[in-house]
Amino acid sequence: MKEHLARCAEQLRRAVRYLANSSCAPREKLRGVYDTEFGSIWHDDFPDGSLKDDYLTIISSIVKTDEPKAAVNIAAMSDEQARTVILQICSLSQATAYALGRQSNSER
């Protein structure tokens, strides 16, 4: 499981870097990060608990059962909604890095 979490942490780190360096509107940032780094993360990459729950909350904002295409759902968001999802991604990145660090320290 540690290798999955390490992969998630790296992808989330790259996603946050993309979000920070992008100068476009929030919805375009969100679409770009979903199409690149964030969209390749899978819920089973996270251990059960708050990290997986946070990931599922984010993904449910982007991919909906009545419209599975992320691009359509992101386009329908307001900039404020997109900013909220972006902040959730940044928070998940930080929490994942922290959890990975805790795992590494506990193995010593």
C-alpha positions in Angstrom: 0.0 0.0 0.0 2.9 2.4 0.7 3.9 2.3 -3.0 0.4 3.3 -4.0 0.4 6.2 -1.5 3.8 7.3 -2.7 2.6 7.4 -6.3 -0.5 9.4 -5.2 1.6 11.8 -3.2 3.8 12.4 -6.3 0.9 12.8 -8.6 -0.8 15.2 -6.2 2.4 17.2 -5.8 2.6 17.6 -9.6 -1.1 18.5 -9.7 -0.6 21.3 -7.1 2.5 22.5 -9.0 0.3 22.6 -12.2 -2.4 24.5 -10.4 0.1 27.0 -8.9 1.8 27.7 -12.3 -1.3 27.9 -14.4 -2.6 31.4 -15.0 -5.9 30.5 -16.6 -9.4 30.7 -15.0 -10.2 28.2 -12.1 -12.4 26.0 -14.3 -9.7 25.7 -16.9 -7.1 25.0 -14.2 -9.3 22.2 -12.8 -9.9 20.7 -16.2 -6.2 20.8 -17.0 -5.2 19.1 -13.7 -7.9 16.5 -14.1 -6.8 15.7 -17.6 -3.2 15.3 -16.5 -2.3 14.3 -13.0 -5.4 14.1 -10.9 -7.4 12.1 -13.3 -5.0 9.2 -13.2 -5.4 8.6 -9.4 -7.7 5.8 -8.4 -9.6 5.5 -5.1 -8.0 2.2 -4.3 -4.6 3.9 -4.3 -5.6 5.4 -0.9 -5.9 3.4 2.3 -9.4 3.3 3.8 -10.1 6.3 5.9 -10.0 10.1 5.6 -7.6 10.2 2.6 -9.9 8.0 0.5 -13.0 9.8 1.8 -11.4 13.2 0.8 -10.5 11.8 -2.6 -14.0 10.5 -3.2 -15.5 13.8 -2.2 -13.3 15.6 -4.8 -14.0 13.1 -7.5 -17.7 13.2 -6.9 -17.6 16.9 -7.7 -15.9 16.2 -11.0 -17.5 12.9 -12.2 -21.2 12.5 -11.6 -23.4 9.4 -12.1 -25.7 11.3 -14.4 -22.8 12.8 -16.3 -19.6 10.8 -16.2 -17.6 13.2 -18.4 -15.5 15.3 -16.2 -15.1 18.1 -18.8 -18.9 18.6 -18.9 -19.2 18.8 -15.2 -16.2 21.1 -14.8 -17.6 23.4 -17.5 -20.9 23.6 -15.6 -19.2 24.7 -12.4 -18.9 28.3 -11.4 -15.4 29.7 -10.8 -16.1 29.6 -7.1 -17.0 25.9 -7.2 -13.9 25.2 -9.2 -11.8 27.1 -6.6 -13.3 25.0 -3.8 -12.4 21.8 -5.6 -8.9 23.1 -6.3 -8.4 23.9 -2.6 -9.6 20.3 -1.8 -7.0 18.9 -4.1 -4.3 21.0 -2.5 -5.4 19.9 1.0 -5.5 16.2 -0.1 -2.0 16.6 -1.5 -0.7 18.0 1.9 -2.6 15.3 3.9 -1.2 12.5 1.6 2.4 13.7 2.0 1.9 13.9 5.7 0.5 10.3 5.9 3.3 9.0 3.7 5.9 10.7 6.0 4.2 9.1 9.0 4.3 5.7 7.4 8.0 6.1 6.5 8.8 7.2 10.1 6.9 4.3 11.7 8.9 1.7 9.6 12.2 2.8 11.1 
